[in-house]
Amino acid sequence: MKTALLSTLASLPLALLLAPSPAPTAPPEPVSPLQDPDRDPPHPPTPSVYYYAVEHADAYTMSTIVQELYGDLLPKYNADGEQVGSTENVMVLDDHRILVFDTPDRAQRILTLFADLDVLPPGEAEPSGELASEVYVPRYLTPHDILDGLEPFARSIWDEEVGSRPNLRLLGSSGRILMRDTRAKLDEMLGLLEELDRPSPQLELTCYVLRGTDTPGDTGLPAALTDNLSRLVPFEGFELATMGIVRTGADYAGTGLSMDMEGSDESFSLSARLTAFDDSTEGREVLTIRDCRMMRVHDGVTELFKTDTSIVGGEYAVLGATGSTPVFVVLRFERVAF
């Protein structure tokens, strides 16, 4: 055995015999099965809390957009490290603050998107000048009519006290309107309201239902009425079958008018829509009437006529006359002092 080993050594090159022996290899470190790099990925970054301060836009609208793109549910843990549920990664705290709970890289993308969204609407700018407030109490128009009239002035403004907000607000059921804007804008709005919020012109309408007679005489009817009719039809006189008087506002398009007029042996009913009132010409007022219907109620209902017309204030306008024994319908209006 020794002879064979010596023979083998003698046959090896001298350089190989003189080479230093290699250093011993260190034993591998023990690896926990829970942290096996061949089986488990590295731990993900830990979420942290960040805040975004809203300056111009609406916090809730911004949050909705961001949640559509980056919304996620992250696990929640108790003090013992046990998962107890999940929480959203984007939450609105109030009108001015949004909380972001996410990993650093995702949180940075979310905060960048918030900054891109947090701008004034197109065409708007920071209000120039100090903001002031006015509370307007409608006098004759409804609060919604007032807001419709102020629509050209409506905008969102940046208020240091409350952030972005509309400059016009209806205060609940009180009917009052809060206006907050620069003094110059408020003065413009108040000037417009002075023109808009005025009482509606009040009109008194009188309807006469007449019959022609062959006997002249004093019937107690206005001379201007009978004289006008005499020039139109060949009757010696006229008698009053029935009449009606109603008062109404004039500047509401489509205001309904209805009069039921009872006579001695038959009744009549007038209905119409008052669609326009023009008093722009001094000394002349014109009322436009649409769907004017005259009905006779006697053994049933008969429509005598239907018409659309305009009448001038103070004049007796003959709307129509029908039948072998004609029934004349005359309408007159005049403005009533408010």
Long-range contacts (C-beta under 8 A, 24 or more apart in sequence): 44-103, 45-103, 45-104, 45-105, 46-103, 47-74, 47-89, 47-101, 47-102, 47-103, 47-107, 48-101, 48-102, 48-103, 48-104, 48-107, 49-99, 49-100, 49-101, 50-99, 50-100, 50-101, 50-102, 50-107, 50-111, 51-93, 51-97, 51-98, 51-99, 51-100, 52-97, 52-98, 52-100, 52-111, 52-114, 52-115, 52-118, 53-96, 53-97, 54-95, 54-96, 54-97, 54-98, 54-114, 54-118, 54-163, 54-164, 55-118, 55-158, 55-163, 55-164, 56-118, 56-119, 56-120, 56-158, 56-163, 56-164, 57-117, 57-118, 57-119, 57-120, 57-164, 58-95, 58-164, 59-92, 59-94, 59-95, 59-96, 59-97, 59-98, 59-163, 60-92, 62-98, 62-114, 62-117, 62-118, 63-90, 63-91, 63-92, 63-98, 65-113, 65-117, 66-90, 66-110, 66-113, 66-114, 66-117, 69-113, 70-102, 70-106, 70-109, 70-110, 70-113, 72-102, 72-106, 74-101, 74-102, 95-162, 95-163, 96-163, 120-156, 120-158, 120-164, 121-156, 124-155, 124-156, 126-158, 127-157, 127-158, 127-181, 127-182, 127-185, 128-182, 129-182, 129-183, 129-184, 130-182, 130-183, 131-157, 131-159, 131-180, 131-181, 131-182, 132-180, 132-181, 132-182, 132-183, 132-186, 133-178, 133-179, 133-180, 134-178, 134-179, 134-180, 134-186, 134-189, 134-190, 135-171, 135-176, 135-177, 135-178, 135-179, 136-176, 136-177, 136-179, 136-190, 136-193, 137-175, 137-176, 137-177, 138-175, 138-177, 138-197, 139-197, 139-199, 140-197, 140-198, 140-199, 140-200, 141-196, 141-197, 143-170, 143-175, 143-176, 143-177, 144-170, 145-196, 146-177, 146-193, 146-196, 146-197, 147-177, 149-192, 149-193, 149-196, 150-177, 150-179, 150-189, 150-192, 150-193, 153-181, 153-185, 153-188, 153-189, 153-192, 157-181, 199-338, 200-249, 200-250, 200-251, 200-252, 201-249, 201-250, 201-251, 201-277, 201-279, 201-335, 201-338, 202-247, 202-248, 202-249, 202-250, 202-335, 202-336, 202-338, 203-247, 203-248, 203-249, 203-250, 203-277, 203-287, 203-333, 203-334, 203-335, 203-336, 204-245, 204-246, 204-247, 204-333, 204-334, 204-335, 204-336, 205-245, 205-246, 205-247, 205-248, 205-257, 205-331, 205-332, 205-333, 206-243, 206-244, 206-245, 206-331, 206-332, 206-333, 207-243, 207-244, 207-245, 207-259, 207-261, 207-270, 207-329, 207-330, 207-331, 208-240, 208-243, 208-316, 208-328, 208-329, 208-330, 208-331, 208-332, 209-240, 209-241, 209-242, 209-243, 209-261, 209-263, 209-268, 209-327, 209-328, 209-329, 210-238, 210-239, 210-240, 210-241, 210-327, 210-328, 210-329, 210-330, 211-238, 211-239, 211-241, 211-325, 211-326, 211-327, 211-328, 212-237, 212-238, 212-325, 212-326, 212-328, 213-237, 213-238, 213-239, 222-316, 224-316, 225-316, 225-330, 225-332, 228-316, 228-318, 229-318, 229-328, 229-330, 232-318, 233-321, 233-326, 233-328, 238-328, 241-266, 241-268, 241-327, 242-267, 242-268, 244-270, 247-336, 248-274, 250-274, 250-277, 250-287, 251-277, 257-289, 265-298, 266-296, 266-297, 266-298, 267-296, 267-297, 267-298, 268-294, 268-295, 268-296, 268-297, 268-327, 268-329, 269-294, 269-295, 269-297, 269-301, 270-294, 270-295, 270-329, 270-331, 271-295, 279-335, 284-312, 284-313, 285-312, 285-313, 285-335, 286-310, 286-311, 286-312, 286-313, 287-311, 287-313, 287-333, 289-331, 292-319, 294-319, 294-320, 294-329, 296-327, 304-329, 305-329
